[in-house]
Amino acid sequence: MVNPPAPDRDAAASSELVQRSVTKFLRRVMPILVIMLVVNQMDRTNVGFVQDDLKADIGIGSAAYGLGAGLFFIGYALLEVPSNMLMERFGARVWLTRIMISWGAVTVLMCFMTGATSFYVLRFLLGIAEAGFFPGVMYYLTTWLPDSARGRAGAIFLGGSATAYIVTGPISGALLEMHGLGGFAGWRWMFALEGTLSITVGLVAAFFLVSRIRDARWLSSDEKAAPSAAVERDREARSREPQVSRLRLVVHPQVALLTGVFFAMALTGYAITFWLPSLVDDIGGLSSFQIGLLTAIPWICAVIAMYTMSRYTDRVPDRRPYLAIVLVLSAIGTFLATLGSPWFGLAAVTLAAVGSKCAANLFWPLAQSTLDLKVTAAGLAVVNSLGNLGGFVSPALFGYLEETTGGTNGGLYALSAASLLATVGVYFLRRGSGRGGAEAAAPAPVRTVSG
């Protein structure tokens, strides 16, 4: 029997060491990152469950509620890039835990709100506090994992977002049942306890996160050297990619088109997130916990549909027709929500949530394969930051319409129209190279030149 050449044996041994270190990272570090993301999403969206309470207790009307809910995304967008730069300087153990403890502290402060002004300020500060968490984790993965392993890690992490939508309702609803305990309103208990949970998880995370491979005590010296070399090779390859001006990217035809499509998707996604509890409350006769349970139904259906569909669409050469179909599904759902009883509205919103989640799952792999390689990573960063401003527009629009017209039908019509326009925009996208998959869900961050 002929032994393989020494270089081949060395490569095989190195690959085995990299795989071993990746497995240990996924087992030891990814669980706390997923928990952090679940709590992150909970603190970002729990305000949707107290709209009526804020109106009754401290006089925050629908327009003020919608504006305050959306101001989070302004603060988040302003500080996202500076936060990522500081993350690179201080490392994940310091910076990610700082972010989490900060947003937990702001969430606790929300239990002391006295009116619209304090609501606006604290929601804006919450966005500033959370800024950089998601892209920070994505950057953290690039420092620990070679490109070949980041897709799996990114998929595990993003699964936490889906889980958060399901558990936020029941948990927040249960906390609201504490109304009157100790003379405090239920919504004050909710903010106080969920914020305290964030601070606690942030402190615990400091014991699990390891900023650099060389600092991991649970890796042998060989298990540190092999992945460090692999990560460095990937970093050198990315450094050879040309730097691109963000201003140029904004007017890049494909980037602009993708931003428009994602903006429309964000409008629907965040409208459902912030206004679903109010719609369920219209059913009447339900406790806060029951409302929380019912709000989980659309997201459970959406997650099931998302993973079921992805098993098929990950193998198709062109995702555009499927993205168009689920955007139309989202449009139909938001339109039907204007008709019939609240129970029928819940079913219609479930349809819209399925379309919205499936669209997000299809969008990022398609976006990655559509853009030229020289602008892919930077272009996706622009699409994400600008498109997420739909999270400001959507709740602000809904709040204004409810206060001026007495209902949200106008906003739902607008969401339907936006989804249909996005459907048209999908067909102007290039077909793409067939790349995608999990890696697209977690693109590697790169430096861009401002201006």
N, C-alpha and C positions, 0 to 999 in steps of 0.2 A: 504494500500500500504506500503510495507516494504522499508525503506530508505536504500541506499547502505551503506556499512561499511565506517567508517571515513577514513581509508587509501585510499579507492577507490575514495572517494570524493576529498581528498587532491591531489591525482594523477591527477584526471580529471581537477581540478582547476589549478594545475601547468602546465599541458599540454596546457590548454587554454592560460595561461599567456605567455608561450614560443611561441605559435603560434602567439599571438598578437604582441610580440616584433619582431619576425621574419618578419611579414608583414610590420611593420613600418620600419625595416631596409631595406627591399627590395624596399620600396617606396621612402625612403629618401636618401639612400646611393648608391644603385646599379646603378641608372641612371648616376651618376657622374663617377663611376668606368667604366661603359660601354663607356662613352664619352672619358675617358682617354685611353682606349684600342683602340678605333677607331683612335684617334690622334697618338697613339703609332705606330700602324701598318702603318699609312700614312707616318710618318717621317722615318720609317725603309725602306720603299719600293719606296718612291717617286723618288729616283735616277734612277729608270727604265725608267722614262719619259724624261730624259735629256741626254741620252747616246750620241745621235748625236750632241747635242748642246755643250757638254763638249769636244767632239772631235774637233769640228769646232773652238770653242773659245779659249780653253786652251790646246789643243793638247793631250787629253787623248784618246789613242787608245783602241781598243777592249780588248786586253789583260790586260791593266792597269785598264780599267773599270771593268772587271770581277774580278780582284784581289781586287780592292777597295771595290766593292760591297760585296765580301765575307769576307773581313777583319772585318766587323761588328761582325760576329759570333764568331771570335776568342776573341775579347774583351769581348763580352757578356758571353762566356763560362768561361773565366778566373775569372770574378768578380761575377758570379751568386751566389755562395755559401757565400762569404764574405758579399755580399749585403743583403742576407736573414738574416744573423746573426745580422747585424746592424739594420735591420727592426725590429727584435724582441726586440732590446734594446731601440730604439727610438720611436717605434710605427708608425702606418700607417699615421697619420696626418702629421708627420714630414718627414718620410722617403719616402713615395710614392710621396708626393708633391716635395720633393727634387729631386727625380729621374726625375720627369717630367720636372721641371724647368731646370735641367741640360741638358737633351737631347734637350730641346727647344733651349737652348743657343748654343749648338754645331750645331744644324740645322741652326740657324741664321749665325753662322760663316762659314758655307759651301757656303754662297753666296759670300764669299771673296776668294774662291779657285783660285789658279794661275797655277796649274799644277798637275802632277801625285802625287808628294810627299805630297802636302797639302791634296789631295784627300784621299790618304792612311791614313794619320794621323787622319784626321777628321772622316773618317768612323770607324776607330779603336776606337777613343774616343767616337763616338756615341754608339758603342756597350758597352763600359765601362759605359757610362752614363745611358743606358737603362737597364743594368744588374740588375736582381732581381725584375723587375717590375711585370712580370707575376707570378712567384712563390711567390712574396711578397703579391700580392692580394690573392693568394690561402691560404697563411698563415693567412692573415687578416680574411678571412672567417672562419677559424678554431677558431679564438679567439672570434668571435661574434655569430656563429651559431652552434647548435648541429649537429652531423653527419647526423641526419635524415632530416635536412633542407639544407645541403650544396649542395646536388645534384641539386636542383632547382636553387639555386643562381649561381652555376658553369655554368649551362646551359645558364642562362641569360647573364652571363659575356662573355662566349665563343661566343654567338651570335654576340657580338660586333666585333669579328675578321672577321666573314663572312661579316658584314656590311662594314667594312673598305675596303675590296677588291673591293666592288662595288663602293664606293664613291670616292676612291683615284684617279681613272682615270679622271672622270669629273672635280673634284676640281683642281687637278694638271694641267690638260689641260687648264682650264679656266685661271689659274694664268699665264701660259706660254703665253697666248694671250696678256699679258701686255708688251711684248717684245718692247723695245725702249722707254718705258715711263720713263721720267727723265734721259734718256741716259743709262739705265741699261738693260741688257739682261733679257729675260723672265725667264730663269732658276735661275738667281739671285733673282728675285722677288719671285719665288716659294719658294725657301729655306728661304728667309727672312720672308715672311708672314706666312708660315706654322710653322716655328720655333717660331715666335711671338705668334701664336695661342696656341702652346704647353705651352709656359710660362704663358699665360693668364689663360688657363684652369687649370694649376698647382696651380696658386694663388687662383683661385676660389675654387678649390677642398679643400683647407685648411679650408674653412668655412663649408664644408659638411662632411668631414671625421671625425669620432670620434674614437680614438684609442681603448678605453676600454668601455665596457658596462656601467660601473658605471659613466662614464662621459657624457652619453647621456641625455641631458636635456629634450628630448621629450619622455622619458620613465618614468613611475611612479616607485616608489621604489619596488613594487611587480614585475613589468615588468622587472626590472633589476635583481632581486634576482633569479627568476625562470630560465631564460636562462643562467645566470652565473653558477648556480648549474649544469645545464645540460651539459654545455661546460666543466666544471671541471670534471664531471664523464667521459666524452669521453676522456679527456686528460689523466686521470689516467689509463683508459683502454689502450690507446696507449703507455703510458710509460712502461707498462708491456711487450710490444713487445720487443724482443731481438735486441740489436744493431748489425749491420752487417757491416763488412769491405767493403768499396767500391771496393777494389782490388778483393776481393772474388766475389763480385757481377758481376764485369766485365767478369769473366771467368765462371760464373754460366751459364749452357747450355741454359736455357730458356731466361735469361736476354740477353745473347749474340745474340741469334736468334732474339729476339724482337728488339734489337738495330740495327741489320742488316736490318730487314724489314723496320723499321722506317727511317733509313738512306736513303734507296732507295726511300722511299716516299718523304723525304725532298729534295732529289735531283730534283725530278720532280716538286714539288710544288714551290721551289724557282727559278728553271729555268724558269718556266712560269711567275712568278712574275716579274723577272728582265728583261726578254727578250721579253715579249708579246708586249710592246709598240713599240719596234723596228720592230717586225714582222708586226704589223698593219701599221706602217709608210711606209713599202714597198708597200702597196696598191697604194700609190701616190695620190696627189691632195687633201689631207686632212689637215684641220687646226689642231692645237694642241688640241683644245677643242673636235673636232670630233674624233681624235685619242683616247682621254681620254674616250669618250662615248663608242667607240667600244671595248676598253679594258675591259669595265664593263660587256660586254655580256657573256664571258665565266664564270665569277664569279656569275652572276645572275642565269645562267643555273645550275651551280654547287650547289649553295645554295638551289635552288628548288629541285634538285635531292637528295641532302643530307637529307633534312627534309622529303621528300616524302619516301625515302628508310628507314629512321630511324623509321617511324611509323610501318613498318613491321618487320624490323630486331630486334627491341627491344624486340620482343616477341618470337624470334626463339631460340632454345636451343643451336645452334652451329653457330657462325658467320663466321667461317673459309671459307666455300664455297663462301659466299658473298664477303668477303674481297678478295679472289682470283679472283673472277669475275671482280671486279672494278679495281684491279691491272692490269689485262689483258686489260681492257678497256683503262686504262692509257697508257699501252704499245702500243696499236693499235693507239691511238691518236697521241702520239709523233712520231711514225713511219710514219703515214700518213702526218704529217706536213712537211715531207721532199719532198712530191710530190705535183704537181699542182701549181696553182696560189696562191698569197697571201690571196685571199678570201677563197680559199680551205684550206689554212694553218690555217686561223682563225677558220674555222669550226673544223678542226682536233684538234687544241689546246683547243677548247671548250670541245671536247670529252675527252681530257687528263685532263683538269681541273675538269670535272665531276668525272672522275675516281679517281683523287688525293684527292678531298674533301671528297667524299664518303668513300674512304679508311681511311682517318684520323678519320672520324666519327665512323667507325667500329673498328679501331685499338685499341683505348684506353680502351673501355669496355672489349675487348677480352684480352688485355694485363693484365688487372687487374684480370680477372678470371683465367688466365693461370698460374700465379705465385703462389708459396706457400705463405700462409698468412704471414709467418715470414719474407719474403723478399719483399712483395708486394710494400709497399710505397717507400722504399729505392730503390728497383729495378726499379720502374717507373722513379724515379729521375735520375738514371744512364742512362736509355734508352733515356729520354728526352734530357739530356745534351750532350751525345755522338752522338745520332742520329741527333740532330740539326746541327752538323758540316757539314752535307750535304749542309747546306746553305752557307758554305764557298767553298766547292769543286765544286758545280754546276756552279755558275757564273764564278769562276776562270777558270774552264775547258772550258766553252762556249767562254769566251773571248779569251783564248789562241787559240782555234780551229778556231775562226773567223779570227783572225789576221794571223795565219799561213796557213790556207787553203782557206780563202776568204768566208767561209760560216759556218753555224752551224749544218749542216746535221750530221757530226760526233758525235756531242754532243747529238743530238736527237736520233741517233742510240744507243748511250750509255745509255740514259734514258730508252729506250725501253727494252734493255737487263737487266738493273737493276730492272725494274718492273717485268720482267718475272722471274728473280732470286728470287725476293721477293715473288712471287707467289709460287714458289717451297718451299721456307722457311716457308710459312704459314702452309703447310701440315705437317711440322715437329713439329709444336707447339702442345702442349697438347690441348685437346678439351676444357678444362676449366670446371668450376663448374656451369656455367650458371649465375654467378653474372655479373653485369655490369650496364648499364644504365647511367644516368646522373652523379651518384657519381663517376664513373670511369673517367669521363672527368676532374674531379677536385680532384685528390687524395690528401689526407691530407699529408702535408710534415712531415717528421720525421727526427730526427738527425741520422746521420750515422758516423761511425768511419773511418777517413781517413786512406789510406794505406791498 
